[in-house]
Structures are given as C-alpha cells and as structure tokens.
C-alpha cells in the first residue's frame, strides 16, 4: 500500500532570505563578532554532554577571556559566558513583583577551577564569600528587574493570547545543563596541576560563569502598581533591555532542584552588559584577590597538596568545589 507524501516546491530566493532572517543564525554570528571585539575567545555551536540522558547536545555561543592577576604566565580568572541567541518575532514579557523581597544567594554565582574555596581560620570558605560577592555581584545586588515568570504572545485570529514561552524554557534547560557540563569539565581538567611532573609555581585558574539569553526582538516587563486594583487598565508594560531571571531546575549533578540565576538581554545591550557588569565585577574580584594574595596562595598550595595525595580520581570536583 502506498502512503501519500506531501510535496513542496523549492523555496524561492525571497523565501530563503526570509527564513534565514527570522532564524537566530545571523544573531549568533553578530554576538560572536561582538564578543571577539571585546577580547573574548569564542566557540559557536559548542558541544556538551547532557548529564540527564548522556547524549551530546550544543548551545549557541561559548566565550571566555583571561583577566591576568599575578603576572604573565601565572594564569588568572576567566569570565565565561554561556549564551543562547533568539530572534523573537513577538515580544517576550517578564512579570515583575516589586512587593516581593529579593533574597541574594551567593551559591547562584557559579565558579570552577582553583581556588573555588579558601582556607581561613581552620576551615574552608567559598571563593564567593572570600571576594565579598554578596556586595558586588549583580546576582546578589540586582541591577535590573528580577523575574521568575514570563510569557510570549500568540496570534489567535484577530487577537493575541499570552502563552508560556516554551522556547525560553528550553533555552533555560539547555543553559543550566551546559553550565553543569562546563563546570564538570573544568574541574576534571584540573588534574593537570596534580601530576608529579608539574613544577611548583604561582598560579590561579578560576572561571566565573555568566549564563545568558540574548534576544534580537522586544523584551518587556509587566507590573501591576501595588497601590492599584488588579485590573487590565492598571497593567504597566514597558520595554527593557535587561532582565535577571531566577529559575529552579533539577540538577543532574547535585541530584536535586537548585536555583539558577541567568541574564536575559537584548542584542543592543550586550556591549553595556560586558563593560558595565561583567568587566566591573571581574575587576573588583581581581582587586580583592590581589589584595589578599597570601591567603589565596596558601589556599592553592593546600589544595594542591591535598589533591596530590589522592589516587588520581577521574575528576577533582568534589575535592576542589565548595559545598554550600
């Protein structure tokens, strides 16, 4: 028995142009070019292992740059961006609750490498606590509206309906899984420092992560004035360039639901985000690490001694990572 097949005519030149223009491919290229211009090393369509199903996946843009600390050849700290790019034809709207108290969590600032923890007063503290991240990092002191919900607008005949943005949810899951994979890989690569042949020298090798969704189209905030009745006329909808998105997802590394913080920005806002947020935070963290160099050096030496005493584990993550 023959099955019927749908036959399509070949796409016209205009249809090809329209399809490419509506996709995220060109946005991805522009984002990569902007990051390179800012001194980042960039990989597009970065592959990673999905820890949930043990399959290979990819995300749009991986970028990092070195902020040298203790001199040439001593390595440094690395702001690391994990990005998804979206050319949204309809606006995406984020619901802002001005009456909710924001609780900063320094464990949402994700790091990997050495030293992810610092030895002080006969115990380890997190590098986030050591560098006073609660008072300088925008995850803890928001510089943009914070949201946990969003919607997009779908045409229904002559009107529109607000719907859960399935694509953003997919981006969030991809970014959180990619983040865990990148952290896991980085800690696994720390094994290079613990072989007997590695000469003793002064170094620091610490990555700080910025998960990021970049939109080409319009981003909105949605509020209801807390002093007004909850009516349609009292909805306040405004355009914006930056949202701090706080979502909970199941971590297949931690085997529990944890809170993730990521930034949602417009394409035009990317240079500002890099210069006024990422560069500022990295500069302040670098200053603290320089100021407290002896504490950092002692902690690195201690971590190296501890790890060299182990029987070459596959990954050093559980020995190097601070457990909150």
Secondary structure, 3 states (H helix, E strand, C coil): CCCCCCCCCCCCHHHHHHHHHHCCHHHHHHHHHHHHHCCCEEEEEEEEEECCCCEEEEEEEEEEEEEECCCCCCEEEEEEEEEEEECCCCCEEEEECCCCCCCCCHHHCCEEEECCEEEECCEEEEHHHHCCHHHHCCCCCCCCEEEEEEEEEEEECCEEEEECCHHHHHHHHHHHHHHHHHHHHHHHHHHHHHCCCCCCCCCEEEEEEEEEEEECCCEEEEEECCCCCCCHHHEEEEEECEEEEEEEEEECCCCEEEEEEEEEEEHHHHHHHHHHHHHHHHHHHHHHHHHCHHHHHHHHHHHHHHHHCCCCCCCCHHHHCCCC
